[in-house]
Amino acid sequence: MASVQDEMETKLREAFAPTRLDIINDSATHRGHSGDDGSGESHFTVVIEAPAFGDMSRLERQRAVIGALGDIVGERVHAVAIQASAPTQ
């Protein structure tokens, strides 16, 4: 079974064909805090750069990433910080 991090990477690569994609597991820094389910996969940071974001506002980018992740955010992962940009930014 793939990790949540691997699943996130697959979904984002398929949706955006990013020129840069870093998915950082921040769960250890949230141990014992709200949303920590003990799985070790509750909090992530996504740094993604893709041409698809060129004509989108910051909010549209955030929504696009959350949409591409489907049921992962909110159901299986407590929090995702997103830094989305176009290659020219």
PAZAPA-4460 file (N, C-alpha, C; in steps of 0.05 Angstrom, whole numbers, plus 32768, in hexadecimal, padded with zeros to 4 digits):
% residues 89
    n_x    n_y    n_z   ca_x   ca_y   ca_z    c_x    c_y    c_z   seq   type   mol
   8011   7FE8   8000   8000   8000   8000   8012   8019   8000     1      M     A
   800C   802C   7FEF   801B   8044   7FEC   8016   8057   8004     2      A     A
   802A   8066   800B   8027   8079   8020   8016   8090   8016     3      S     A
   800B   80A0   8029   7FFB   80B7   8021   800D   80CB   8011     4      V     A
   8025   80CE   8019   8038   80DF   800B   803B   80D6   7FEE     5      Q     A
   803F   80BC   7FEA   8041   80B2   7FCE   8028   80B6   7FBE     6      D     A
   8011   80B3   7FCB   7FF7   80B7   7FBE   7FF4   80D4   7FB5     7      E     A
   7FFC   80E6   7FC7   7FFB   8103   7FC2   800C   810A   7FAA     8      M     A
   8024   80FF   7FA9   8037   8104   7F93   802B   80FA   7F78     9      E     A
   8020   80E2   7F78   8014   80D7   7F60   7FFE   80E9   7F56    10      T     A
   7FEB   80F1   7F68   7FD5   8101   7F60   7FDD   811C   7F55    11      K     A
   7FF1   8129   7F62   7FFA   8143   7F59   8009   8142   7F3F    12      L     A
   8019   812D   7F3B   8028   812A   7F22   8014   8126   7F0B    13      R     A
   8000   8115   7F0F   7FEC   8110   7EFB   7FDB   8129   7EF4    14      E     A
   7FD5   8139   7F08   7FC3   8150   7F04   7FD2   8168   7EF8    15      A     A
   7FEC   816C   7EFF   7FF9   8185   7EF7   8013   8181   7EE7    16      F     A
   801E   816A   7EE5   8039   8166   7ED8   804C   817B   7EE2    17      A     A
   8051   817C   7EFB   8061   8192   7F07   807E   8191   7EFE    18      P     A
   808A   81A9   7EFD   80A7   81AC   7EF8   80B6   81A9   7F12    19      T     A
   80A9   81AD   7F28   80B4   81A8   7F43   809E   819E   7F55    20      R     A
   80A4   818A   7F65   8091   8180   7F78   80A0   8175   7F90    21      L     A
   809B   8182   7FA7   80A6   8179   7FC0   808F   8175   7FD4    22      D     A
   808E   815D   7FDF   8079   8158   7FF3   8088   8151   800D    23      I     A
   8085   8162   8020   8093   8160   8039   8081   8157   804F    24      I     A
   8088   8141   805D   8078   8137   8073   807F   8146   808C    25      N     A
   806D   8157   8095   8071   8168   80AD   8065   815B   80C6    26      D     A
   805B   8143   80C4   804C   8136   80DA   805B   8135   80F4    27      S     A
   8075   8130   80F3   8084   812D   810C   8084   8147   811C    28      A     A
   8083   815E   810F   8082   8177   811D   8067   817E   812A    29      T     A
   8053   816D   8123   8038   8171   812E   8030   815B   8141    30      H     A
   8043   814A   8148   803D   8134   815A   8030   813E   8174    31      R     A
   8019   8133   817B   800B   813A   8193   7FF9   8152   8190    32      G     A
   7FFA   815F   8179   7FE9   8176   8174   7FCE   816E   8168    33      H     A
   7FBC   8180   8165   7FA3   817B   8158   7FA7   8171   813C    34      S     A
   7F99   815C   8135   7F9A   8151   811B   7FAF   813B   8118    35      G     A
   7FC0   8137   812B   7FD4   8122   812A   7FC6   8108   8131    36      D     A
   7FC3   80F6   811D   7FB5   80DD   8121   7FC8   80C6   8128    37      D     A
   7FE2   80CC   812B   7FF5   80B7   8132   7FFF   80A7   811A    38      G     A
   7FF5   80AD   8102   7FFD   809E   80EA   8018   80A6   80DF    39      S     A
   8021   80BE   80E7   803A   80C9   80DB   8035   80D5   80C0    40      G     A
   801C   80D7   80B8   8015   80E3   809E   7FFD   80F5   80A1    41      E     A
   7FFF   8109   80B3   7FE8   811A   80B8   7FEC   8137   80AE    42      S     A
   8005   8140   80AB   800B   815B   80A3   8020   815C   808D    43      H     A
   801B   816B   8078   802E   816C   8062   8030   8189   8057    44      F     A
   8047   818E   804A   804B   81A6   803B   804F   819E   801E    45      T     A
   8041   81AA   800B   8044   81A5   7FEF   8050   81BE   7FE2    46      V     A
   8067   81BA   7FD5   8073   81CF   7FC5   8071   81C6   7FA8    47      V     A
   8061   81D4   7F98   805C   81CB   7F7D   805F   81E2   7F69    48      I     A
   806D   81DD   7F53   806F   81F1   7F3E   8066   81E3   7F24    49      E     A
   8053   81F0   7F17   8048   81E4   7EFE   803E   81FA   7EEB    50      A     A
   8042   81F6   7ED1   8038   8209   7EBE   801A   820E   7EC0    51      P     A
   800B   81FA   7EC9   7FEE   81FC   7ECC   7FE6   8213   7EDF    52      A     A
   7FF8   821B   7EF0   7FF1   8230   7F04   7FF5   824C   7EF9    53      F     A
   7FFF   824F   7EE1   8007   8269   7ED6   7FF1   827E   7ED6    54      G     A
   7FD9   8276   7ECF   7FC3   828A   7ECE   7FB0   8289   7EE6    55      D     A
   7FB9   827B   7EFB   7FA8   8278   7F13   7FB0   828B   7F29    56      M     A
   7F9D   8294   7F39   7FA3   82A3   7F51   7FAD   8290   7F66    57      S     A
   7FB7   829A   7F7C   7FC1   828A   7F92   7FAB   8277   7F9C    58      R     A
   7F93   8282   7FA0   7F7C   8273   7FAA   7F74   825D   7F96    59      L     A
   7F74   8263   7F7C   7F6E   824F   7F68   7F82   8238   7F68    60      E     A
   7F9B   823F   7F6C   7FB0   822A   7F6E   7FAB   8218   7F86    61      R     A
   7FA6   8224   7F9C   7FA1   8214   7FB5   7F89   8201   7FB1    62      Q     A
   7F74   820C   7FA5   7F5C   81FC   7FA0   7F62   81E5   7F8C    63      R     A
   7F72   81EB   7F78   7F79   81D6   7F64   7F89   81C0   7F71    64      A     A
   7F9B   81C6   7F82   7FAC   81B2   7F8F   7F9A   81A1   7FA2    65      V     A
   7F8A   81AF   7FB2   7F78   81A0   7FC4   7F65   818E   7FB4    66      I     A
   7F5B   8198   7F9E   7F49   8189   7F8D   7F56   8170   7F82    67      G     A
   7F6F   8173   7F79   7F7E   815D   7F6E   7F84   8147   7F83    68      A     A
   7F87   814F   7F9C   7F8D   813C   7FB1   7F74   812D   7FBA    69      L     A
   7F5C   8135   7FB2   7F44   8126   7FB7   7F3E   8123   7FD5    70      G     A
   7F38   810A   7FDD   7F31   8104   7FF9   7F48   8104   800C    71      D     A
   7F60   8108   8002   7F77   8107   8015   7F76   811D   8029    72      I     A
   7F71   8135   8020   7F70   814C   8032   7F55   814D   8040    73      V     A
   7F57   814F   805A   7F3E   8150   806B   7F35   8135   8075    74      G     A
   7F39   8120   8065   7F30   8106   806E   7F47   80F5   8077    75      E     A
   7F5E   80F6   8069   7F75   80E5   8071   7F8D   80F5   807B    76      R     A
   7F8D   810F   8074   7FA3   8120   807C   7F96   8139   8089    77      V     A
   7FA0   8140   80A0   7F95   8156   80AF   7F9B   8172   80A2    78      H     A
   7FB4   8175   8099   7FBB   8190   808F   7FD0   818E   8079    79      A     A
   7FCC   819F   8064   7FDF   81A1   804E   7FE5   81BF   804A    80      V     A
   7FFE   81C7   804C   8006   81E2   8045   800F   81E0   8028    81      A     A
   8006   81F4   8018   800B   81F3   7FFB   8019   820C   7FF2    82      I     A
   802F   8208   7FE4   803E   821D   7FD6   803E   8216   7FB9    83      Q     A
   802C   8222   7FAA   8028   821C   7F8D   8030   8234   7F7C    84      A     A
   8040   822F   7F68   8048   8245   7F56   804B   823A   7F3A    85      S     A
   804D   824D   7F27   8053   8247   7F0B   8072   8249   7F08    86      A     A
   807D   823C   7EF4   809A   823C   7EF1   80A7   8258   7EED    87      P     A
   8098   826B   7EE3   80A2   8286   7EDF   80A1   8298   7EF8    88      T     A
   8098   828D   7F0E   8096   829E   7F26   80AC   8299   7F39    89      Q     A
***
